[in-house]
Amino acid sequence: MKRRQLEAIALAYGQNDAPVVTVKAYDELAERVIELAREKGIYIAKDPHLLAMLSRLDLDQEIPPQLYAAVAVILSWAYWLKGMEPGDEKIPVPRPKN
């Protein structure tokens, strides 16, 4: 069995009560997910221990309370980099009209 070389997991918070796993990708697909995230200015954290714990979760599953602190650290960096404050994630983002 070939060993996975690269793994990417994306979380969404926004309108959810807790962060939710929205993407789980491996190898070439993980490379594409990371590339797209960079293009869109999405913060990318490299934390192998957190990745290992998140990879046990299913898609659309909220993270368990024992991961709140670790994910909060990541979110605080993402907020800071985007100039956001706590609570800003609850504000709906207007979608462009086609």
Secondary structure by P-SEA (a helix, b strand, c coil): cccccbbbbbbbccccccccccccccaaaaaaaaaaaaaaccbbbbbaaaaaaaaaccccccccccaaaaaaaaaaaaaaaacccccccccbbbbbcc
